Amino acid sequence: MDFMSRHGVPFVERNIGDDPAARDELIRAGFRAVPVIRVGEESMVGFSPVKLRKLLGI
């Protein structure tokens, strides 16, 4: 994600189209849409720079 790279935030990107285990993990967690962004124990569906900055403390 450009946002993470621009702000120097390390991240792991998992593509549910290529990684069935990642897809199953999201389904088990109750998510039915992507992207899902997890920061610590918090999760957000979709991309909101405002919310993401708040979660990351930047």
Secondary structure, 3 states (H helix, E strand, C coil): CHHHHHCCCCCCCCCCCCCHHHHHHHHHCCCCCCCEEEECCEEEECCCHHHHHHHHCC
